[in-house]
Amino acid sequence: MSARSTRILLVEDDPNFGTVLKDYLSMNEFDVELATDGDRGWDAFSKGGWDLCVLDVMLPKRDGFTLAGDIRQINTEVPIIFLTAKTLQDDVLEGFKLGADDYITKPFNSEELLFRIQAVLKRGKTKRNDDQKEFDIGSFHFNFKSRMLTRGEAENKLSPKEAELLRLLALNLNDITYREEALKTIWGRDDYFTARSMDVFITKLRKYLKPDENIEIVNIHGNGFRLNVEPPE
């Protein structure tokens, strides 16, 4: 039996724009339902089974913030991404106070929304694996709690940031760790200086892992990094 598609509730009052987004996300194998006002969005959400909600802020009948507040009353876990034409700081803060996971300002292209959805879903996956503290990475063993990276008799004591970054990469082994996800999870913000800082830590991790030729941290241009581990020949 094939795995269930990720279900997304999209609430957008512009039917043309909403249809474009729905069709694009559907092409990328998401199961998307479009609602065109806040009340219809609430009716759809009440049926249950959603993996993520994408809510326009300026909705008729029940605005996006009100809808998000109602959703959070019965479900504190489902990720929420707001869509808005507003750029006022107060609106951004209001969204995050209501438990938003991300915020995207119009105009934007469909691909940007796709990347943000993927990043939010990845963060949710990482949260669900918060208890995992030990990892086998090729010929290395990594103990996150002690921050020790060992290979045979060789040991490296990682810095706190190095350990957090390696753990995030290991949780997404052979899959993309999104740059935005790493910056927000580890540094708490995504800006030029934290991005350059993360690049320095990636370089350090590559040096630690270099003795195993089957391990590689690959740049995924425009998206992030992938910790690849090939089986030994």
N, C-alpha and C positions, 0 to 999 in steps of 0.2 A: 504493500500500500504506500502511495507517495505521501510525502510530508504535507501537512496543511500549509497553505499560503499564508503569509503574514497579512492580517486584516487591518486596513487603515480606514478610519472614518475621516472624510474630508468635508469640512463645512465652509463653503465659499459661496457668497451671494451673487457673484458674477457667473452666470451659467456657462458662458463661452469659455472664460478663463478656467473655471472649475472643470469643465469637460476636457480641456487640453491637459490639465494636470492629471486628471483621472486616467485618461488614455495613456499618457506617458508612464505613469506608475504601474498601470496594468501591463504595459509592454515589458516592464522590468519585474514581472511575476509577483506583484502585490495584488491582493484582493481588495479593491477600493469601492466604497460606497460614497456617493456625493449627496450632500444635503445642502439646500440653498438658503436656509435661514436658521436661526438659533433654535427655534422650537422643533423644527424637523430634525436638527442635529441631536437635540436631547432625546427625541422619540427613538431615533436610530441607536443612540448610545445605550438607551435603557434596555435594548434587546440583548446587550452583552456580547462578549466574545471578541472585543477589539484589542489589538496589539499596540496601536498608536493612534492618536488623534491629531489632525492638522486643522486648526481653527483660525479663520479670518477674525480679526478683532471687530471690524465694523460690520456687524450683521444686523439685519432687521429682526424684530420681534424679541430677540434675546441676544445681546451682544456677546462677542467671544469671551470677554472676561467673566461675564455672568455665567455663561455656559461652562467655562472651565471651573468656576467655583462650585457649580452644581455637580459637575463630574467628580471633583475632589471630595465632595461630601460622601460619595459612595464608593469611590475607587481612588486610593492614594498612590497607586503604583503605575497605572497606565501612562506612558509618556505623552506629553503634549507639546506640540510646536505651534507657535502663533505666526500668522501671516498678517502683515499690516503695512499700510502706506505711511504710517506715522513714524517719526524718528525722535520724538521727545523722550528725554531720559525718564520722565515720570511714567510713561507708558511701558517702557522696558522694565522698570522696577516693579510696576504693578503686575506685569506678566509673571515675573520670577517669584514675586510674593505669593502668587496663586499656585505656584508649583510647576511653572513651565520648565521644560527641559531645553528648549531652544526658541529662537526668535528670529524670523527672517523678514527683511524689509523689502517691500515692493518698490520698483520692479525687480524681478529676479527671473532666471531661466529655470526650466524644469530640471535640468541636470544638477543645479545647485541644491534644489529641494531634495532631490534623490540622495545626494551625498550627505546632507544633514540628517535625513531619515536614517540612512545606514549608520551614521555615527551615533545617533541617539539609541538605536537598537543595540549597537555594540556595547555602549556604556551600560545598558540594562543587563546585557549578558555578563559583563564584567562584575557588576554588583551582585549578581546571583552566584558568582564564583568567589565571593569575598573570603570564604573560609580557606581556600587553597593557599598553603604557605610553602610547599615544597614542589620542585619541578625537576624533571630530568630533561636536559637540553643537549641532545647528542651525547657526547662523552662527559658532559658536565653535570653536576648536581648543584642546584641552587636552593638554598634555604633562605626564604624571604625574611623570616623572623630574626635570624642571626645575621642576615645580609652576607652570608658566606657563599662564594662561588668556588666549587672545588672540582678538580680533575686529577684523579690519582692522588699523589702526595702534594700537588700544587694547590694553594689556596689564595683566594683574593677576598679581602674584606671590602665590600662596596660601600660607597657613601649612601645616605638615605635616598637621595634623588636617583642615583644609579640603580639602587635596588627596586624602587618603585617603578622605574621605567622598564627594567628588565622583566619584572613581574607582569606588567601590562602586555609586553611583547609576548611573553610566554603563555599568557592566557589566550592570546590570539595566534598561537603557533601556526605557521604556514598560512596565515590569513592576514589581512590588512589591519594594522593598528592606525586609526586615523589620527593625523596630526592634531586636529582640534580636540579630539577625545583625550589624547595624552596631555595636552597643555592644560585643559580645564580640570582633568582629574588630578594631575600631579602639581601643577603650578597655580591652579585656581583661576587662571586667565589666559587669554589667547591674544598676544600682541607681538610686535617685532622682537622685543628684547627676550621674552621668554622662548620664542621660537628659535632664536640664535643660541640661547642657552641649551635648549634641548638638542640641537645639532652637535654641540660639544659633548654632551653626555652619550649620544649615539656613537660618536667617534671613540670614546673611551670604552664603551661596551664592545665595539668591534675589536678593539685591541685585546680585551680580556678573552674573547671567544676565538681569536685567530688561531690558536693551536689546533683546533678541530676544523679541518678543511671542509667538513660536511655542513658547517654552520655558516650562514651569511645573513647579515641584516641588509635588506634591499630597500633602496629608495623607490617609492611608488610616486612618480611625479604628480604633484598637485594634490595628493591625497595623504600620504604618510609613509609608513614603513612596514615591512613584513619580515619577521624572523623566520627564515627558511632553515629547516633541518632535513638534510637528505640522509636516507639510510646508508650505512657504510657498505662498500662493495664487498 
